[in-house]
Amino acid sequence: MAVSRKKKIIIVVAAVAVLGLIVVISIFARGKDEAEVTVVKVDVRPELKSTVTASGEVRPIRFVNLTSEVQGRITEISVNPGDQVTVGQPLVRVDPTQLESSAEAQAAGVQAAISDVQNARQSVISAETNVQQVQQALLAAEAALAQSRQAVNTAQTAVDREEVNLATARRELKRTTELIESGVASRSEFDTAQDRVKTAQVALKTSQAQLESARIAVEEAKARVNQQRKAVESAQNSVAQARNSVKASEARATGQQALLRGQSSQRYKATTVSPLTGVVVDIPARVGQFAVAGLSTTSLMTIADMTTINVEVNVDETEIAQLEVGQPAKVKVDAMGEREVAGVVIQKNPLAVSRSDTQGSGLGNRINVQDAKEFKVIIELKDLPDEARGSLKPGMTATATITTKTKQNVLAVPLQAIVEKAPTPTPTPPGQQQGQAPAAAPSEKPKEVKGVYVLDGKKVKFIPVETGITGESDIEIVSGLQPNMEVVTGPSRVLRTLKEGDAVQRQQLKPGEKAPEKK
C-alpha cells in the first residue's frame, strides 16, 4: 500500500526532530565531559629546602661493659639500672678476703727479699774492705821486693869491690914474690902480701854469700808479691760475686715487689668503680653470684656515656648520595612527642647494610642484590636541654629530617603537578623513504619527558620543565615556566589521562577547602 504524502512529511519532520535532539544531547554531553581540575599560579618561594627523612634510635657516644677483673663472691651492688654515675664511683664489690691474704703473704715475701738484699750489700762492703787490706799487703810486699833488689845491687857492688881488692892483693903478692927472689924484699913483706890475699879472698867470699842471700831474699819477696796479687784478685772476685749476689737479690726483691703491687691491685679491684660519667643501662650480675675472671669473665653492668648523645639512622641507598657530614638535621624522639631537637651529621658509613643483615656488617648478603640496602648515618644532637637529656635513653626510637640543600627565592610548583610522559614521536623526514633505517639506534628506549600542564584559556598545554631540588611539598623549576603561569595540580586521576589540548574546567573550591593532594 502506497504511503500518502502527508505521512511522508510527518516522518521526515520526526526524523529531523530526532536528529536535532541527538545533536543537542551530544552538545550537552560534550560540555559535561570537560574535566574539572585544580590550578595554582607559579610563584617564587622565599626558601626551599631539600630534605631526607630516616628513622633509627638514640645512641650514646659510647658504651662500657664492665666485667670482673678478679674472681670471688659478689657481696654488694650499690646502683640500680637507670642511675646516674660519676667517674670513680664504687659500683660492685667482690669478697676481698682471699685477695687480702694473698697480698699479706706477698708482703712478707717482699720483706724477706729486702733482707736478702741488705745482707748481700753488707757482704759487698766486707769484700771491698778485704780487698783494701790485701792491696795494702801487696804494696808492702812490693816495697820489700824493691828493698831486696836494692840489697842485691849493694851486695853485687861489694862483691865487685872485693874482687878488685883480691886482684890487687894478688898482684902485690906476685910483685913481692919476685922481689924476694931478687933479694930485694924481706920475708915479712911476703907474708904480709900473702895475708892480704887471703883476707881479700875471705872478704870476696863473704860478699858473694851476702849477694846470694840478697838474691834469695828477692825471690822470696817476688813469691810474696805474687801471693798478695793472687790474694787481691781473689778478693776482687769475692767483691764481684758479692755485687752479683746483690743484683740477684735486688732482682728478686723487685719481682716480689711487682707481685705485691699486682696483689694489692687485685685487692683494690675487688671494688669495681665507674670509669666514666653516665647512666647505668643494664646490670646482669646479682648479689651472691660468683664472679669469674679470665677468658670467661663475668659481666657486671653496662654504662652509657650520655655526655654526647647521638642518633643513628638508616638512610636508603637512593638518598645517601645527598648526605654530607656537617648537614643540619631536626630529630624527633617518639618518647618526646612532637618536640624537635637540633642535630648535625657527624658520620656517614661508607659500607651498605642490607635490611635483612642483623649483624650490621654489610658483607654477609652481598650476593642477594635484590635486597634493599641502607647506610648508617650518625647525627649528633646539639644544644640539648638538661630535662631533655635526662629523658633520653639508649635505644629510643627517633626520626631525623636532614636538610641536604637550601635555596632562596626559588621558582617552584607543587610536587603533584609534575607529570612524566612519553616523548612525542619525531615525524619521518620528507627525504627518508619508507623502510629506510632511522638515525637513532632502535634498541635505545626514549626517556620520558618531565613537565607540567598549564592552563591556556579553557585548554591545557604540556610544557617540558627542568627541575631542581625537591622540598617537602614543592619542587624547584629551573627552566620552562614563568611566574604567574597557571599549573594544573590535580586531581591525580585527571592528570594521568590529560592530553595536549584537552578542554578542562577550573574546579571551584569552597571557602576553607584545600586542593586535593596527589595520591
Long-range contacts (C-beta under 8 A, 24 or more apart in sequence): 34-458, 34-503, 34-504, 34-505, 35-494, 35-497, 35-498, 35-502, 35-504, 35-505, 36-494, 36-504, 36-505, 36-506, 36-507, 37-455, 37-460, 37-488, 37-489, 37-490, 37-491, 37-494, 37-495, 37-498, 37-504, 37-505, 37-506, 37-507, 38-488, 38-489, 38-490, 38-491, 38-507, 38-509, 38-515, 38-516, 39-455, 39-486, 39-487, 39-488, 39-489, 39-506, 39-507, 40-413, 40-414, 40-417, 40-486, 40-487, 40-489, 40-515, 41-483, 41-484, 41-485, 41-486, 41-487, 42-411, 42-413, 42-477, 42-481, 42-482, 42-483, 42-484, 42-485, 42-486, 42-487, 43-411, 43-412, 43-483, 43-484, 44-409, 44-410, 44-411, 44-412, 44-483, 45-409, 45-410, 45-411, 45-412, 45-471, 45-474, 46-408, 46-409, 47-406, 47-407, 47-408, 47-410, 48-406, 48-407, 48-410, 48-412, 48-469, 48-471, 48-474, 48-476, 49-403, 49-405, 49-406, 49-469, 49-471, 49-472, 50-322, 50-403, 50-404, 50-405, 50-406, 50-469, 50-470, 50-471, 51-401, 51-402, 51-403, 51-404, 51-471, 51-472, 52-315, 52-319, 52-322, 52-323, 52-401, 52-402, 52-404, 53-399, 53-400, 53-401, 53-402, 54-313, 54-314, 54-315, 54-316, 54-319, 54-377, 54-399, 54-400, 54-402, 55-313, 55-314, 55-397, 55-398, 55-399, 55-400, 56-311, 56-312, 56-313, 56-314, 56-377, 56-397, 56-398, 56-399, 56-400, 57-311, 57-312, 57-394, 57-395, 57-396, 57-397, 57-398, 58-309, 58-310, 58-311, 58-333, 58-392, 58-393, 58-394, 58-395, 58-396, 58-398, 59-309, 59-310, 59-311, 59-312, 59-378, 59-394, 60-278, 60-304, 60-305, 60-306, 60-308, 60-309, 60-310, 60-394, 61-305, 61-306, 61-307, 61-308, 61-309, 61-310, 62-276, 62-304, 62-305, 63-281, 63-302, 63-303, 63-304, 63-305, 63-394, 64-275, 64-276, 64-278, 64-302, 64-303, 64-304, 64-305, 65-299, 65-302, 66-91, 66-92, 66-272, 66-275, 66-299, 66-300, 66-301, 66-302, 66-303, 67-297, 67-298, 67-299, 67-300, 68-92, 68-94, 68-272, 68-285, 68-291, 68-292, 68-293, 68-297, 68-298, 68-300, 69-266, 69-269, 69-272, 69-293, 69-297, 70-94, 70-99, 70-266, 70-269, 70-270, 70-291, 70-293, 71-290, 71-291, 71-292, 71-293, 71-294, 72-96, 72-98, 72-99, 72-270, 72-290, 72-291, 73-288, 73-289, 73-290, 73-291, 74-285, 74-286, 74-287, 74-288, 74-289, 74-290, 74-291, 75-287, 76-287, 77-283, 77-285, 77-286, 77-287, 77-301, 79-280, 79-283, 79-301, 80-280, 80-283, 81-280, 81-281, 81-282, 81-283, 82-279, 82-280, 82-281, 83-279, 83-280, 84-277, 84-278, 84-279, 85-274, 85-277, 85-278, 85-279, 85-280, 85-303, 86-274, 86-277, 87-273, 87-274, 87-275, 87-276, 87-277, 88-273, 88-274, 89-273, 89-274, 90-271, 90-272, 90-273, 91-272, 91-273, 91-274, 91-300, 91-301, 92-271, 92-272, 92-285, 92-300, 92-301, 93-270, 93-271, 93-272, 94-270, 94-271, 94-272, 94-291, 95-270, 96-267, 96-270, 96-271, 99-263, 99-266, 99-267, 99-270, 100-267, 102-263, 102-266, 102-267, 103-260, 103-263, 103-264, 103-266, 103-267, 106-256, 106-259, 106-260, 106-263, 107-260, 109-256, 109-259, 109-260, 110-253, 110-256, 110-257, 110-259, 110-260, 112-256, 113-249, 113-252, 113-253, 113-255, 113-256, 113-257, 114-253, 116-249, 116-252, 116-253, 117-246, 117-249, 117-250, 117-253, 119-249, 120-242, 120-245, 120-246, 120-248, 120-249, 121-246, 123-242, 123-245, 123-246, 124-239, 124-242, 124-243, 124-245, 124-246, 126-242, 127-235, 127-238, 127-239, 127-241, 127-242, 128-239, 130-235, 130-238, 131-232, 131-235, 131-236, 131-238, 131-239, 134-228, 134-231, 134-232, 134-234, 134-235, 135-232, 135-235, 137-228, 137-231, 138-225, 138-228, 138-229, 138-231, 138-232, 141-221, 141-224, 141-225, 141-227, 141-228, 142-225, 142-228, 144-221, 144-224, 145-218, 145-221, 145-222, 145-224, 145-225, 147-221, 148-214, 148-217, 148-218, 148-220, 148-221, 149-218, 149-221, 151-214, 151-217, 151-218, 152-211, 152-214, 152-215, 152-217, 152-218, 154-214, 155-207, 155-210, 155-211, 155-213, 155-214, 156-211, 158-207, 158-210, 158-211, 159-204, 159-207, 159-208, 159-210, 159-211, 161-207, 162-200, 162-203, 162-204, 162-206, 162-207, 163-204, 165-200, 165-203, 165-204, 166-197, 166-200, 166-201, 166-203, 166-204, 168-200, 169-193, 169-196, 169-197, 169-199, 169-200, 170-197, 170-200, 172-196, 172-197, 173-197, 272-300, 274-303, 275-303, 276-303, 276-305, 277-305, 277-307, 278-303, 278-304, 278-305, 278-306, 278-307, 279-303, 279-304, 279-306, 279-393, 281-393, 281-394, 304-394, 306-389, 306-392, 308-380, 308-381, 309-380, 309-381, 309-384, 309-389, 309-392, 310-346, 310-378, 310-379, 310-380, 310-381, 311-343, 311-378, 311-379, 311-381, 311-398, 311-400, 312-376, 312-377, 312-378, 312-379, 313-376, 313-377, 313-379, 313-398, 313-399, 313-400, 314-353, 314-355, 314-374, 314-375, 314-376, 314-377, 315-374, 315-375, 315-376, 315-377, 316-372, 316-373, 316-374, 317-352, 317-372, 317-373, 317-374, 317-375, 320-348, 320-375, 320-377, 322-404, 322-405, 323-348, 323-377, 323-402, 323-404, 324-348, 324-404, 327-402, 327-403, 327-404, 328-402, 328-403, 329-379, 329-400, 329-401, 329-402, 329-403, 330-400, 330-401, 330-403, 331-379, 331-381, 331-398, 331-399, 331-400, 331-401, 332-398, 332-399, 332-400, 332-401, 333-392, 333-396, 333-397, 333-398, 334-396, 334-397, 334-398, 334-399, 335-391, 335-392, 335-393, 335-396, 335-397, 336-388, 336-391, 336-392, 339-388, 341-381, 341-382, 341-384, 341-388, 342-381, 342-382, 342-383, 343-379, 343-380, 343-381, 343-382, 343-400, 344-379, 344-380, 344-382, 345-377, 345-378, 345-379, 345-402, 346-378, 346-379, 346-380, 347-376, 347-377, 347-378, 348-375, 348-376, 348-377, 348-378, 349-375, 349-376, 349-377, 349-378, 350-375, 351-375, 377-402, 404-469, 405-469, 407-468, 407-469, 407-476, 410-468, 410-469, 410-476, 411-476, 411-477, 411-481, 411-483, 412-471, 412-474, 412-475, 412-476, 412-477, 413-452, 413-474, 413-475, 413-477, 413-481, 413-487, 413-489, 414-473, 414-474, 414-475, 414-487, 414-489, 414-518, 415-470, 415-473, 415-474, 415-475, 415-518, 416-489, 416-490, 416-492, 416-495, 416-517, 416-518, 417-452, 417-453, 417-487, 417-488, 417-489, 417-490, 417-495, 418-450, 418-451, 418-452, 418-465, 418-467, 418-475, 419-450, 419-451, 419-452, 419-453, 419-462, 419-495, 419-498, 420-448, 420-449, 420-450, 420-451, 421-448, 421-449, 421-451, 421-462, 422-446, 422-448, 422-449, 423-447, 423-448, 423-449, 451-480, 452-480, 452-481, 452-487, 452-488, 453-487, 453-488, 453-495, 453-498, 454-481, 454-485, 454-486, 454-487, 454-488, 455-486, 455-487, 455-488, 455-504, 455-506, 458-503, 458-504, 458-505, 459-501, 459-502, 459-503, 459-504, 460-488, 460-498, 460-500, 460-501, 460-502, 460-504, 461-500, 461-501, 462-500, 489-515, 489-518, 490-515, 490-516, 490-517, 490-518, 491-516, 491-519, 492-516, 492-518, 492-519, 493-519
